[in-house]
Amino acid sequence: MAVRPESSAAPTEFREAVAAMHDAVLRPEVLCEEMPAPQRIAPYSSALSADVTVDGDDVGTGRIILLHDPAGNDAWEGTFRCVAYCRCEIEPEMVTDPMLAQVGWTWLTDALTSHGAEFVAASGTVTRVATESFGSMADDGGSAQIEVRASWTPAPDADGVLDPADLGRHVEAWGELLCTAAGLPPVPDGVAVMPSRRGQRGGQPAR
């Protein structure tokens, strides 16, 4: 059974990694809060959920889960694993773009790279969903979403050491994925990102 991150039974490196997750700086459009983590995938786990809101409208949602197995996991190629999900509204005509899935995956890998979040053993799927309305709902028009499901292993440095504090970079990359998929323009170079709101929709705050 997974142990809560604040428990003294959790390894120090895991508690430090969770603290770094909670300290990650996300854009103000992102409302992030702590959520229950899966209990049976790894000995230790912690999770965050987020909604992207623009002008009062929710345009994207997602979650990121940090898993930790001190004994290591051959499939992970490490002792930590990030599991992320992102779903955002897109323009209906984008669904027919044959490159959309490839572009969606690039949003993730580019975000990790731009935040200096080194990773290995990445895997995942990109799904595009189109919805059309008929009958009495025909006036609602169509809608479309893109979903990115991915997992990756935070990579250690050249000396083979993984600094738990680096996990914040991975959360920030996930936050960038959410904003990019939601169609938000990138933050210009040199412009500071204001901290996002935390835990304002009930539940326990992320920090």
Z-matrix of the N, CA and C atoms (Angstrom, degrees):
N
C 1 1.474
C 2 1.530 1 108.79
N 3 1.320 2 116.67 1 139.53
C 4 1.450 3 120.92 2 -179.75
C 5 1.526 4 110.01 3 -69.09
N 6 1.321 5 114.88 4 149.04
C 7 1.457 6 121.70 5 -179.57
C 8 1.520 7 108.52 6 -105.35
N 9 1.334 8 117.75 7 136.90
C 10 1.456 9 120.75 8 179.08
C 11 1.520 10 109.85 9 -60.03
N 12 1.354 11 117.83 10 141.20
C 13 1.457 12 120.95 11 -173.39
C 14 1.517 13 114.57 12 -60.35
N 15 1.354 14 117.93 13 -28.70
C 16 1.453 15 118.87 14 -178.21
C 17 1.529 16 111.65 15 -81.83
N 18 1.342 17 117.55 16 -7.58
C 19 1.454 18 121.07 17 -178.66
C 20 1.520 19 110.36 18 -66.20
N 21 1.344 20 115.24 19 140.24
C 22 1.461 21 119.63 20 178.03
C 23 1.513 22 111.34 21 -66.41
N 24 1.362 23 116.75 22 -14.66
C 25 1.462 24 119.87 23 178.79
C 26 1.519 25 111.70 24 -76.83
N 27 1.329 26 117.73 25 -17.08
C 28 1.455 27 121.06 26 -179.77
C 29 1.526 28 109.84 27 -74.68
N 30 1.334 29 118.02 28 141.35
C 31 1.467 30 120.50 29 178.90
C 32 1.532 31 111.22 30 -59.35
N 33 1.308 32 115.36 31 150.30
C 34 1.467 33 120.47 32 -179.40
C 35 1.524 34 111.18 33 -57.80
N 36 1.336 35 117.00 34 -42.09
C 37 1.466 36 119.18 35 -177.31
C 38 1.527 37 111.11 36 -64.49
N 39 1.326 38 117.97 37 -32.85
C 40 1.456 39 120.04 38 177.65
C 41 1.522 40 110.51 39 -70.93
N 42 1.329 41 116.95 40 -43.89
C 43 1.466 42 119.58 41 179.40
C 44 1.528 43 110.78 42 -63.09
N 45 1.333 44 116.87 43 -36.52
C 46 1.469 45 120.21 44 176.62
C 47 1.524 46 110.99 45 -67.27
N 48 1.330 47 116.73 46 -38.14
C 49 1.461 48 120.46 47 178.84
C 50 1.525 49 110.95 48 -65.48
N 51 1.330 50 116.84 49 -40.85
C 52 1.463 51 120.54 50 179.05
C 53 1.525 52 110.21 51 -66.04
N 54 1.326 53 116.98 52 -40.11
C 55 1.468 54 119.90 53 177.24
C 56 1.522 55 110.56 54 -61.14
N 57 1.337 56 116.58 55 -39.06
C 58 1.461 57 120.37 56 178.60
C 59 1.529 58 110.95 57 -66.80
N 60 1.331 59 116.87 58 -37.69
C 61 1.468 60 120.02 59 175.78
C 62 1.520 61 110.74 60 -57.79
N 63 1.327 62 116.06 61 -46.77
C 64 1.460 63 121.72 62 -176.52
C 65 1.526 64 112.35 63 -69.76
N 66 1.327 65 116.50 64 -24.30
C 67 1.463 66 120.63 65 -179.64
C 68 1.526 67 112.27 66 -88.88
N 69 1.319 68 118.19 67 -2.66
C 70 1.462 69 120.98 68 -178.64
C 71 1.526 70 110.12 69 -59.46
N 72 1.327 71 116.38 70 140.91
C 73 1.461 72 122.45 71 -179.69
C 74 1.530 73 109.23 72 -94.62
N 75 1.326 74 116.16 73 115.59
C 76 1.460 75 122.12 74 -179.80
C 77 1.524 76 109.73 75 -113.06
N 78 1.308 77 116.54 76 159.66
C 79 1.458 78 120.66 77 -179.81
C 80 1.529 79 111.53 78 -64.24
N 81 1.347 80 117.12 79 153.69
C 82 1.466 81 119.48 80 -176.83
C 83 1.521 82 113.73 81 -64.05
N 84 1.342 83 117.73 82 -18.26
C 85 1.467 84 119.98 83 177.45
C 86 1.521 85 112.34 84 -74.33
N 87 1.321 86 116.67 85 -9.71
C 88 1.467 87 121.75 86 -175.29
C 89 1.528 88 110.36 87 -101.17
N 90 1.324 89 116.07 88 117.99
C 91 1.464 90 121.99 89 174.02
C 92 1.521 91 107.53 90 -96.53
N 93 1.313 92 117.07 91 113.58
C 94 1.460 93 121.86 92 -173.39
C 95 1.521 94 109.99 93 -117.97
N 96 1.322 95 116.46 94 139.51
C 97 1.455 96 120.95 95 177.80
C 98 1.521 97 110.18 96 -150.65
N 99 1.317 98 114.83 97 161.24
C 100 1.462 99 120.52 98 179.76
C 101 1.515 100 109.49 99 -73.86
N 102 1.327 101 116.56 100 146.39
C 103 1.452 102 122.10 101 177.54
C 104 1.523 103 108.70 102 -136.52
N 105 1.339 104 118.09 103 160.02
C 106 1.469 105 119.90 104 177.77
C 107 1.521 106 110.29 105 -60.82
N 108 1.315 107 116.37 106 137.52
C 109 1.463 108 121.44 107 -179.97
C 110 1.523 109 110.11 108 -98.08
N 111 1.336 110 117.53 109 154.16
C 112 1.473 111 120.25 110 175.82
C 113 1.526 112 110.33 111 -56.85
N 114 1.315 113 115.81 112 143.99
C 115 1.460 114 120.52 113 -172.78
C 116 1.525 115 114.60 114 -101.93
N 117 1.329 116 118.19 115 -11.96
C 118 1.471 117 118.89 116 -170.93
C 119 1.523 118 114.34 117 -120.82
N 120 1.330 119 117.28 118 -0.06
C 121 1.463 120 118.69 119 -176.45
C 122 1.523 121 111.48 120 -81.39
N 123 1.336 122 116.21 121 -35.91
C 124 1.464 123 121.30 122 -177.13
C 125 1.521 124 108.37 123 -148.71
N 126 1.338 125 116.94 124 161.13
C 127 1.473 126 119.18 125 179.88
C 128 1.526 127 113.47 126 -60.59
N 129 1.328 128 117.22 127 -32.31
C 130 1.463 129 121.43 128 -178.75
C 131 1.524 130 109.36 129 -132.80
N 132 1.323 131 116.77 130 139.63
C 133 1.457 132 119.95 131 -178.86
C 134 1.521 133 110.42 132 -155.64
N 135 1.320 134 115.15 133 153.25
C 136 1.454 135 122.37 134 176.37
C 137 1.526 136 106.96 135 -149.88
N 138 1.336 137 117.50 136 151.27
C 139 1.462 138 119.51 137 -174.64
C 140 1.520 139 111.84 138 -145.27
N 141 1.323 140 114.98 139 149.94
C 142 1.459 141 123.60 140 174.40
C 143 1.519 142 108.79 141 -127.03
N 144 1.327 143 115.85 142 147.27
C 145 1.459 144 120.62 143 172.19
C 146 1.518 145 107.82 144 -120.88
N 147 1.329 146 116.41 145 159.72
C 148 1.460 147 120.07 146 -178.48
C 149 1.513 148 110.65 147 -152.24
N 150 1.328 149 114.81 148 149.45
C 151 1.462 150 122.72 149 170.35
C 152 1.520 151 107.87 150 -122.90
N 153 1.331 152 115.68 151 141.74
C 154 1.456 153 121.22 152 175.02
C 155 1.524 154 107.14 153 -101.79
N 156 1.328 155 116.86 154 121.80
C 157 1.458 156 121.92 155 -176.01
C 158 1.525 157 110.15 156 -121.62
N 159 1.327 158 116.05 157 128.74
C 160 1.464 159 122.37 158 178.25
C 161 1.522 160 108.26 159 -127.01
N 162 1.334 161 116.97 160 121.05
C 163 1.461 162 122.20 161 -179.94
C 164 1.533 163 111.87 162 53.45
N 165 1.329 164 115.76 163 38.42
C 166 1.456 165 120.62 164 177.45
C 167 1.506 166 115.52 165 83.67
N 168 1.340 167 117.54 166 -3.10
C 169 1.467 168 121.05 167 -179.93
C 170 1.528 169 110.22 168 -105.49
N 171 1.324 170 116.32 169 134.37
C 172 1.464 171 120.73 170 174.21
C 173 1.518 172 108.83 171 -78.22
N 174 1.322 173 116.46 172 118.62
C 175 1.467 174 121.14 173 -178.04
C 176 1.526 175 112.55 174 -113.14
N 177 1.314 176 117.17 175 -3.54
C 178 1.454 177 119.64 176 179.03
C 179 1.512 178 110.89 177 -166.03
N 180 1.312 179 115.66 178 157.62
C 181 1.460 180 121.07 179 178.37
C 182 1.513 181 109.08 180 -148.24
N 183 1.304 182 116.89 181 157.73
C 184 1.458 183 119.06 182 179.04
C 185 1.515 184 112.07 183 -172.46
N 186 1.305 185 114.69 184 178.84
C 187 1.459 186 121.00 185 176.94
C 188 1.522 187 108.39 186 -153.54
N 189 1.311 188 115.72 187 156.02
C 190 1.457 189 121.01 188 174.62
C 191 1.527 190 107.96 189 -137.27
N 192 1.310 191 115.54 190 134.38
C 193 1.464 192 122.29 191 -177.39
C 194 1.523 193 108.49 192 -119.42
N 195 1.307 194 116.54 193 132.30
C 196 1.458 195 121.82 194 174.64
C 197 1.516 196 108.48 195 -104.55
N 198 1.318 197 115.63 196 122.98
C 199 1.460 198 122.09 197 177.59
C 200 1.526 199 108.79 198 -110.10
N 201 1.333 200 115.81 199 146.58
C 202 1.464 201 119.96 200 179.16
C 203 1.518 202 110.08 201 -142.39
N 204 1.313 203 114.74 202 128.26
C 205 1.466 204 122.18 203 174.51
C 206 1.522 205 106.86 204 -129.16
N 207 1.333 206 118.51 205 103.96
C 208 1.465 207 120.79 206 -177.26
C 209 1.528 208 113.28 207 -57.46
N 210 1.333 209 117.13 208 -25.21
C 211 1.464 210 120.43 209 179.80
C 212 1.518 211 112.28 210 -78.75
N 213 1.322 212 116.63 211 -8.90
C 214 1.460 213 119.77 212 -178.27
C 215 1.518 214 111.43 213 85.67
N 216 1.311 215 114.73 214 161.76
C 217 1.466 216 121.20 215 179.98
C 218 1.516 217 107.87 216 -142.68
N 219 1.327 218 116.73 217 120.59
C 220 1.466 219 120.54 218 -176.06
C 221 1.527 220 112.03 219 -58.81
N 222 1.326 221 116.70 220 -37.98
C 223 1.463 222 120.09 221 -178.94
C 224 1.526 223 111.13 222 -68.12
N 225 1.328 224 116.17 223 -32.77
C 226 1.466 225 120.19 224 179.52
C 227 1.520 226 112.00 225 -78.20
N 228 1.325 227 117.04 226 -30.06
C 229 1.470 228 122.92 227 -171.04
C 230 1.531 229 110.57 228 65.99
N 231 1.314 230 115.69 229 36.32
C 232 1.455 231 120.26 230 -179.65
C 233 1.512 232 110.79 231 175.24
N 234 1.338 233 115.99 232 -171.08
C 235 1.469 234 120.77 233 -178.98
C 236 1.530 235 112.61 234 -105.52
N 237 1.339 236 117.32 235 -12.82
C 238 1.463 237 122.33 236 176.83
C 239 1.521 238 108.88 237 -117.11
N 240 1.333 239 115.64 238 152.05
C 241 1.463 240 120.99 239 175.77
C 242 1.522 241 108.79 240 -145.88
N 243 1.317 242 116.68 241 132.55
C 244 1.457 243 122.52 242 174.17
C 245 1.527 244 108.91 243 -100.74
N 246 1.317 245 116.31 244 132.79
C 247 1.462 246 122.30 245 177.12
C 248 1.522 247 107.02 246 -123.86
N 249 1.315 248 117.33 247 120.97
C 250 1.462 249 120.49 248 -172.61
C 251 1.521 250 112.09 249 -127.58
N 252 1.318 251 114.03 250 153.01
C 253 1.469 252 122.16 251 178.03
C 254 1.523 253 108.19 252 -138.25
N 255 1.326 254 115.83 253 142.70
C 256 1.454 255 121.85 254 179.07
C 257 1.520 256 108.72 255 -146.16
N 258 1.336 257 117.39 256 130.83
C 259 1.468 258 121.13 257 173.50
C 260 1.523 259 108.64 258 -135.52
N 261 1.322 260 116.13 259 126.87
C 262 1.457 261 120.62 260 -177.31
C 263 1.519 262 111.25 261 -138.65
N 264 1.322 263 114.72 262 151.78
C 265 1.454 264 121.06 263 174.72
C 266 1.527 265 109.20 264 -73.95
N 267 1.323 266 116.33 265 140.69
C 268 1.461 267 121.34 266 175.73
C 269 1.518 268 108.74 267 -133.89
N 270 1.316 269 116.46 268 168.02
C 271 1.456 270 120.23 269 176.66
C 272 1.528 271 108.82 270 -67.29
N 273 1.350 272 118.47 271 135.08
C 274 1.471 273 120.80 272 -176.71
C 275 1.516 274 114.10 273 -53.45
N 276 1.332 275 118.18 274 -35.08
C 277 1.452 276 119.51 275 -177.63
C 278 1.534 277 112.94 276 -69.10
N 279 1.338 278 116.90 277 -17.75
C 280 1.457 279 119.64 278 178.89
C 281 1.520 280 112.39 279 -70.07
N 282 1.326 281 117.34 280 -23.00
C 283 1.464 282 121.01 281 -176.94
C 284 1.523 283 111.61 282 -60.87
N 285 1.324 284 117.14 283 -31.07
C 286 1.470 285 120.51 284 -176.97
C 287 1.524 286 112.54 285 -83.54
N 288 1.306 287 117.85 286 -4.86
C 289 1.462 288 120.64 287 -179.73
C 290 1.528 289 109.27 288 -70.91
N 291 1.332 290 118.60 289 117.29
C 292 1.472 291 120.51 290 -177.13
C 293 1.531 292 113.20 291 -65.05
N 294 1.329 293 116.60 292 -16.70
C 295 1.462 294 119.59 293 -178.65
C 296 1.526 295 112.81 294 -95.16
N 297 1.331 296 117.22 295 0.47
C 298 1.457 297 119.49 296 -173.50
C 299 1.526 298 112.64 297 -59.54
N 300 1.323 299 117.67 298 -44.82
C 301 1.466 300 120.03 299 -178.61
C 302 1.530 301 110.89 300 -62.05
N 303 1.328 302 116.80 301 -44.95
C 304 1.462 303 120.40 302 179.14
C 305 1.528 304 110.77 303 -62.09
N 306 1.330 305 115.63 304 -42.25
C 307 1.457 306 119.96 305 178.74
C 308 1.528 307 110.66 306 -63.82
N 309 1.337 308 116.77 307 -41.89
C 310 1.456 309 120.63 308 178.99
C 311 1.517 310 112.15 309 -59.18
N 312 1.327 311 117.06 310 -40.62
C 313 1.465 312 120.33 311 178.46
C 314 1.532 313 110.59 312 -68.33
N 315 1.332 314 116.14 313 -36.75
C 316 1.454 315 120.47 314 178.64
C 317 1.522 316 111.41 315 -64.92
N 318 1.341 317 116.97 316 -33.45
C 319 1.469 318 119.41 317 176.21
C 320 1.523 319 110.27 318 -55.02
N 321 1.335 320 116.71 319 -41.03
C 322 1.464 321 120.23 320 -179.64
C 323 1.520 322 111.44 321 -70.38
N 324 1.327 323 117.61 322 -53.00
C 325 1.465 324 119.97 323 -175.43
C 326 1.524 325 111.66 324 -64.44
N 327 1.332 326 116.59 325 -36.95
C 328 1.463 327 119.05 326 177.68
C 329 1.529 328 111.09 327 -66.65
N 330 1.340 329 116.50 328 -38.26
C 331 1.459 330 120.04 329 179.16
C 332 1.526 331 110.67 330 -64.29
N 333 1.321 332 117.41 331 -43.62
C 334 1.460 333 120.77 332 177.97
C 335 1.525 334 110.49 333 -60.92
N 336 1.315 335 116.26 334 -44.73
C 337 1.462 336 120.35 335 -179.00
C 338 1.521 337 111.51 336 -64.81
N 339 1.334 338 116.68 337 -43.98
C 340 1.465 339 119.80 338 -176.40
C 341 1.525 340 111.98 339 -67.08
N 342 1.330 341 117.72 340 -25.06
C 343 1.462 342 120.85 341 179.24
C 344 1.530 343 111.94 342 -94.41
N 345 1.323 344 117.21 343 5.08
C 346 1.452 345 119.66 344 179.62
C 347 1.507 346 113.17 345 69.17
N 348 1.327 347 116.59 346 25.61
C 349 1.466 348 121.81 347 -179.66
C 350 1.529 349 108.91 348 -92.50
N 351 1.303 350 116.31 349 89.44
C 352 1.467 351 120.90 350 -178.56
C 353 1.529 352 109.70 351 -65.12
N 354 1.344 353 116.21 352 140.86
C 355 1.455 354 119.27 353 -176.14
C 356 1.520 355 110.88 354 -148.99
N 357 1.337 356 114.70 355 159.38
C 358 1.465 357 122.61 356 174.46
C 359 1.527 358 108.00 357 -138.98
N 360 1.323 359 115.13 358 168.16
C 361 1.473 360 122.48 359 173.10
C 362 1.522 361 112.82 360 53.69
N 363 1.325 362 117.11 361 42.17
C 364 1.461 363 120.29 362 178.76
C 365 1.524 364 110.70 363 -75.76
N 366 1.321 365 116.45 364 143.00
C 367 1.465 366 121.39 365 175.90
C 368 1.518 367 108.13 366 -153.41
N 369 1.331 368 116.03 367 158.95
C 370 1.450 369 117.67 368 178.42
C 371 1.514 370 112.87 369 166.67
N 372 1.312 371 115.27 370 -173.71
C 373 1.461 372 122.13 371 -179.42
C 374 1.531 373 108.96 372 -137.26
N 375 1.325 374 114.60 373 154.07
C 376 1.462 375 121.99 374 173.02
C 377 1.525 376 106.71 375 -126.05
N 378 1.319 377 115.83 376 123.52
C 379 1.467 378 121.58 377 -176.57
C 380 1.517 379 109.53 378 -120.46
N 381 1.313 380 116.61 379 136.35
C 382 1.462 381 121.08 380 174.52
C 383 1.523 382 108.09 381 -113.75
N 384 1.329 383 115.64 382 135.68
C 385 1.456 384 121.27 383 -175.25
C 386 1.531 385 108.77 384 -127.96
N 387 1.324 386 116.10 385 129.33
C 388 1.465 387 121.24 386 176.90
C 389 1.525 388 108.97 387 -117.72
N 390 1.319 389 116.33 388 137.30
C 391 1.462 390 122.44 389 -179.92
C 392 1.527 391 109.31 390 -125.00
N 393 1.337 392 115.88 391 130.97
C 394 1.461 393 121.20 392 176.07
C 395 1.523 394 108.99 393 -119.58
N 396 1.325 395 116.43 394 144.66
C 397 1.461 396 121.85 395 -177.91
C 398 1.527 397 110.53 396 -108.07
N 399 1.341 398 116.11 397 145.27
C 400 1.461 399 121.20 398 -177.36
C 401 1.532 400 110.15 399 -135.50
N 402 1.340 401 114.76 400 170.01
C 403 1.451 402 120.40 401 177.15
C 404 1.513 403 111.52 402 62.06
N 405 1.330 404 115.67 403 -134.31
C 406 1.470 405 120.03 404 -177.91
C 407 1.521 406 112.29 405 -66.40
N 408 1.340 407 117.75 406 -12.53
C 409 1.457 408 121.26 407 179.25
C 410 1.525 409 112.15 408 -100.46
N 411 1.324 410 117.25 409 5.10
C 412 1.462 411 120.42 410 -174.66
C 413 1.521 412 112.64 411 -59.05
N 414 1.339 413 116.28 412 -32.01
C 415 1.463 414 119.24 413 -179.07
C 416 1.526 415 112.84 414 -69.65
N 417 1.334 416 116.94 415 -13.48
C 418 1.463 417 119.83 416 179.68
C 419 1.521 418 111.82 417 -70.88
N 420 1.347 419 116.10 418 -18.81
C 421 1.454 420 119.22 419 -179.08
C 422 1.518 421 112.21 420 73.46
N 423 1.315 422 116.00 421 -175.29
C 424 1.460 423 120.85 422 -179.45
C 425 1.520 424 111.82 423 -97.76
N 426 1.300 425 115.53 424 166.25
C 427 1.457 426 121.63 425 176.54
C 428 1.515 427 108.78 426 -143.58
N 429 1.308 428 115.52 427 162.30
C 430 1.465 429 119.99 428 -179.48
C 431 1.522 430 109.50 429 -147.93
N 432 1.310 431 115.76 430 148.28
C 433 1.459 432 121.73 431 178.59
C 434 1.528 433 109.35 432 -136.90
N 435 1.305 434 114.39 433 155.44
C 436 1.463 435 120.92 434 170.50
C 437 1.520 436 107.51 435 -119.50
N 438 1.325 437 116.07 436 136.84
C 439 1.460 438 121.67 437 178.92
C 440 1.527 439 109.22 438 -122.02
N 441 1.311 440 115.71 439 130.98
C 442 1.465 441 121.60 440 175.53
C 443 1.520 442 107.62 441 -118.41
N 444 1.311 443 115.76 442 123.04
C 445 1.465 444 122.17 443 174.28
C 446 1.518 445 107.00 444 -119.75
N 447 1.313 446 116.17 445 126.27
C 448 1.466 447 118.66 446 -173.82
C 449 1.517 448 111.29 447 -150.44
N 450 1.312 449 114.62 448 157.41
C 451 1.462 450 120.63 449 171.45
C 452 1.520 451 108.19 450 -143.26
N 453 1.319 452 115.52 451 149.94
C 454 1.453 453 120.50 452 180.00
C 455 1.521 454 109.13 453 -157.95
N 456 1.304 455 115.70 454 162.93
C 457 1.459 456 121.95 455 -178.95
C 458 1.519 457 110.00 456 -109.17
N 459 1.333 458 118.14 457 121.72
C 460 1.465 459 120.15 458 174.34
C 461 1.531 460 109.27 459 -58.73
N 462 1.317 461 115.88 460 129.00
C 463 1.466 462 120.10 461 -174.63
C 464 1.531 463 111.04 462 -91.17
N 465 1.329 464 117.53 463 145.39
C 466 1.461 465 120.72 464 176.09
C 467 1.527 466 110.55 465 -74.75
N 468 1.330 467 115.96 466 171.64
C 469 1.462 468 119.81 467 178.55
C 470 1.526 469 110.42 468 -78.16
N 471 1.325 470 116.30 469 -173.34
C 472 1.472 471 121.02 470 -176.58
C 473 1.522 472 112.43 471 -61.95
N 474 1.324 473 116.28 472 -23.05
C 475 1.470 474 120.31 473 179.02
C 476 1.521 475 112.28 474 -90.46
N 477 1.337 476 116.40 475 4.82
C 478 1.459 477 120.15 476 178.98
C 479 1.506 478 114.16 477 79.82
N 480 1.337 479 117.26 478 18.16
C 481 1.456 480 121.72 479 -178.22
C 482 1.529 481 109.17 480 -108.70
N 483 1.329 482 116.16 481 130.01
C 484 1.458 483 121.26 482 175.67
C 485 1.515 484 109.31 483 -101.79
N 486 1.319 485 116.78 484 117.86
C 487 1.455 486 121.60 485 178.46
C 488 1.526 487 107.90 486 -84.78
N 489 1.342 488 117.99 487 116.04
C 490 1.468 489 119.65 488 -179.58
C 491 1.524 490 113.25 489 -55.15
N 492 1.335 491 116.76 490 -28.03
C 493 1.462 492 120.21 491 -179.55
C 494 1.524 493 111.67 492 -63.74
N 495 1.334 494 117.08 493 -21.35
C 496 1.461 495 120.53 494 -179.63
C 497 1.525 496 112.48 495 -70.90
N 498 1.339 497 117.88 496 -12.24
C 499 1.463 498 119.33 497 -178.17
C 500 1.527 499 111.58 498 -64.27
N 501 1.324 500 117.11 499 -23.68
C 502 1.457 501 119.82 500 176.04
C 503 1.514 502 111.84 501 -60.77
N 504 1.324 503 117.46 502 -34.35
C 505 1.464 504 121.64 503 178.73
C 506 1.526 505 110.71 504 -62.76
N 507 1.306 506 116.52 505 -37.09
C 508 1.466 507 120.76 506 -178.62
C 509 1.528 508 110.84 507 -69.90
N 510 1.321 509 116.47 508 -37.34
C 511 1.466 510 120.07 509 176.57
C 512 1.529 511 110.00 510 -67.43
N 513 1.312 512 117.18 511 -40.57
C 514 1.460 513 120.16 512 178.24
C 515 1.525 514 111.38 513 -64.20
N 516 1.327 515 116.83 514 -36.35
C 517 1.461 516 120.21 515 176.42
C 518 1.529 517 110.60 516 -65.40
N 519 1.318 518 116.60 517 -40.99
C 520 1.473 519 120.65 518 175.75
C 521 1.525 520 110.55 519 -60.96
N 522 1.324 521 117.01 520 -41.77
C 523 1.456 522 120.55 521 177.18
C 524 1.517 523 111.65 522 -61.81
N 525 1.325 524 116.76 523 -38.65
C 526 1.465 525 119.93 524 177.18
C 527 1.526 526 110.84 525 -66.43
N 528 1.331 527 116.73 526 -39.36
C 529 1.472 528 120.22 527 176.01
C 530 1.525 529 110.31 528 -56.88
N 531 1.328 530 117.10 529 -46.45
C 532 1.463 531 120.82 530 179.90
C 533 1.530 532 111.12 531 -58.25
N 534 1.324 533 116.54 532 -45.73
C 535 1.465 534 120.30 533 -177.13
C 536 1.525 535 111.77 534 -69.72
N 537 1.318 536 116.91 535 -38.89
C 538 1.463 537 119.62 536 179.12
C 539 1.517 538 110.73 537 -65.86
N 540 1.332 539 116.30 538 -45.48
C 541 1.465 540 119.94 539 179.32
C 542 1.524 541 111.32 540 -63.36
N 543 1.328 542 117.09 541 -30.63
C 544 1.458 543 121.28 542 179.94
C 545 1.527 544 112.17 543 -79.92
N 546 1.336 545 116.65 544 -4.87
C 547 1.454 546 120.20 545 176.62
C 548 1.510 547 114.93 546 88.95
N 549 1.337 548 118.47 547 12.60
C 550 1.453 549 120.38 548 178.11
C 551 1.526 550 109.89 549 -74.70
N 552 1.319 551 118.21 550 140.04
C 553 1.468 552 119.71 551 177.77
C 554 1.511 553 110.14 552 -68.18
N 555 1.329 554 117.68 553 151.51
C 556 1.467 555 120.10 554 179.12
C 557 1.516 556 111.48 555 -66.65
N 558 1.320 557 115.82 556 154.04
C 559 1.461 558 121.23 557 175.97
C 560 1.522 559 108.08 558 -74.51
N 561 1.337 560 118.77 559 126.37
C 562 1.471 561 120.59 560 -179.37
C 563 1.520 562 112.06 561 -58.98
N 564 1.322 563 116.06 562 148.87
C 565 1.462 564 120.72 563 176.85
C 566 1.519 565 109.85 564 -58.67
N 567 1.316 566 115.45 565 137.50
C 568 1.445 567 120.30 566 178.16
C 569 1.512 568 114.89 567 88.63
N 570 1.332 569 116.74 568 -6.32
C 571 1.463 570 120.73 569 179.34
C 572 1.527 571 108.94 570 -97.13
N 573 1.318 572 116.57 571 125.90
C 574 1.463 573 120.72 572 -179.17
C 575 1.525 574 110.19 573 -73.08
N 576 1.329 575 115.60 574 141.71
C 577 1.463 576 121.11 575 176.96
C 578 1.516 577 109.26 576 -89.05
N 579 1.336 578 117.32 577 123.44
C 580 1.450 579 120.79 578 176.82
C 581 1.532 580 109.09 579 -71.96
N 582 1.323 581 118.05 580 141.95
C 583 1.470 582 120.13 581 -179.65
C 584 1.516 583 111.72 582 -58.67
N 585 1.322 584 115.95 583 145.71
C 586 1.459 585 120.72 584 178.75
C 587 1.519 586 110.45 585 -77.89
N 588 1.328 587 114.75 586 165.96
C 589 1.459 588 120.86 587 173.87
C 590 1.527 589 108.83 588 -74.14
N 591 1.306 590 116.21 589 148.90
C 592 1.461 591 119.92 590 -177.73
C 593 1.516 592 111.08 591 -127.34
N 594 1.329 593 116.12 592 127.88
C 595 1.448 594 121.83 593 169.24
C 596 1.512 595 116.17 594 56.75
N 597 1.331 596 118.90 595 44.49
C 598 1.447 597 120.08 596 -177.88
C 599 1.526 598 113.61 597 -99.09
N 600 1.328 599 117.23 598 7.68
C 601 1.460 600 119.73 599 179.79
C 602 1.520 601 111.06 600 -119.76
N 603 1.275 602 116.95 601 36.70
C 604 1.455 603 120.17 602 -179.90
C 605 1.513 604 110.31 603 87.55
N 606 1.347 605 115.34 604 177.16
C 607 1.451 606 118.52 605 -178.17
C 608 1.512 607 110.85 606 76.92
N 609 1.307 608 116.45 607 -175.62
C 610 1.449 609 121.09 608 -177.75
C 611 1.515 610 109.95 609 -88.49
N 612 1.330 611 118.49 610 137.40
C 613 1.449 612 121.02 611 178.36
C 614 1.504 613 110.69 612 -65.44
N 615 1.333 614 115.13 613 153.25
C 616 1.458 615 119.42 614 -179.08
C 617 1.523 616 111.71 615 -70.38
N 618 1.291 617 117.36 616 -19.30
C 619 1.464 618 119.05 617 -178.18
C 620 1.507 619 110.38 618 -146.18
